[in-house]
Amino acid sequence: MLFYTPEAKDAFMARSTSFVYRQKVNKAVWNDLQRFDLNPELPKFTFPTLVVTGRYDFNVAPSVAWAIHNAIPGSELAIFEKSGHLPFCEESDAFLKRVEAFLLEMIVRGLPTSIRSANLPDAVTQAPPQECPQGDAIGVAHARRDLIDALVARLQQMHRALHAQTLKIG
């Protein structure tokens, strides 16, 4: 199912008045997808990966997501318990928190041990959740611009601190 509850479906449909469906395009994409099996490529992924699905997602069922997760070295799996295929809309707060935690962990893993324990600004940890405005991934990407700005500012600060430490050592 695409949605966990009828209310979620109704809310999504109310926001979807601007969506455009073109049968010719849909058929072309569907036919083209039938030619691809990326499963053999998954073990080659060397980048941080968060595999996301909803408990009631029939497009990417949890068992499929589990197989994808197991095939990608070091990946993480997030299953949203009250979602179908669109957890970013059905459980937007939980989705944003999980994605933010994943991204923050990836940033922290890339930092030297000496500055990993630095405190993050309040804007990162206390940013108010926002609704997925149009029910799409672009809406989610814009929903937390304040978080992105805070993370960038913090990374710049950490970079300056690391640079200063490097100059002292050299």
N, C-alpha and C positions, 0 to 999 in steps of 0.2 A: 504494500500500500504506500501511497505517497505521503499520507498524513496519518498521525496517530489518533486524532480526534476530528469529528465533523466540524468543530469550531475552528480548528487550525486550518482545515481546508477552506471553510467559508472566509476566514480572514485573508488567506492567501489569494483566493479568487477575487475578493473585493479589491485587492491591490494590483491585480493582474490585468486591468482593463487596457493597459498600453502594450501588452504582449502581442507579438505578431506571430501567427502560425502560417507557414507556407509548406503545403504538403509536398511539393516538389523538392524543396530543400531537405525536409525531414526524411523523405525516402532516400535521397542521395546520401545523406549522412549515415542512415541506417545500413544501407547496402555497402557502403565503404567500410563501416565498422566490422562487418562480417568477415572481412579479409584479414583483420589484425588479431593476433594473439600475442600480447606483450608479456605473458607469463614467463617465457624463457629469459626475458630481459630483467625481470624484477631482482634477481640475485646480484645483478651488476650495479644496482643503485648504490652510490657511495655518498649520498647526501641525506641530511636529516629528513625523515618522512613520518608524518602522522597520518595514519589510515583512519578515516572517519566513516561511521555508518550509524543508522538508527536501528533500534531493536526490531522495528517492524518494516524495515526497508526491503522491498522485494526487487529493487534494481541492483543494489549491492547488498545482498543479504549478509547478516553477521558472519555466517559460515564462509562466505566468499571473502569478506573483509579480513577474517582470521587467516585465511590462506594467503592473501596478499601480504598481510603483516608478517607471517612466518617466512615468506619468500624474500623479504627485504631485510637485509642485515641491519640490526640496530633500530628498526622502526618501532613506533609506538602505535597502539590500537586504542581508539576511543569509540565506545558504543553508547549512544544516547538512548536511555531507557524509555522515553516517552516521545519518540520520533519515528517517522517513516523515513522517506528519502531526503527530507529537508530539515535536518536538525538545526541548521543555522537560523531557521525561522521559528520552528516549533519550540526549541529550547535555546533561544538566542543568548540568554545570560550564561547558561552552562557552557554553550558552545564557545562563546567569546573567552570565558575564563580558561577553558581547556586549551584553546589555540594560543592564547596569550602565554599561558604557563609553558607550553611547548616551545614557543618562539623565545621566551626569556631563557629557558634552559639551554637552548641552542646558542644563545648569545653568551651565557655564562660559561658554557663548556669551552668556548673559544677564547676565554680570557686567561691570563696567567693566574696561577693559584694565589699569588700575593694580593690580587685585587678582586677575587671572586666573592669575597664575603662583604664587599661594600654594600651599604644600604641603598635601595632604590628610592627615587623621589616619590612622595605621596601621590603625585599625579598618576604614577604607574599602578600603584596598588589600590588606590581609592577612586579611580575614574568611574563615574556613574555609568551603568549599563544603558545602552540605547537600543530601541527597537529596530529590527531589520526593516528599513524604510520601504523597499520595493519587493521584498521577498527574493532577492537575488544575491549572488556573491559580491557584486559591486557594492550593494548596500551595506553588507557586512564589512567590506574593506574600508568604507568611509565612516562606519559607526564609531570607530575608536581612534580617530586621527590624533586626539590628545595623547593617547597612549604611545603612538608611534613617535610623536614629537618628543615626549618625555624620554623614551628609550634612546632616541638619536642624541638628545642632549646629554644623557648619562654616558652613552658610549663615547661621545666626544670628550667628556670630562675624564673618563677612564683612559682614553688614548693619550691625553695630555699628561696624566699622572704616570702612565707607563713610559712615555717619552722622557719625562723628567728623571725617572728612575734609571733609564738606560743611559742618560747623559752622566749621572752620578757614578755609575759603574764604569763607564768608559773613561 
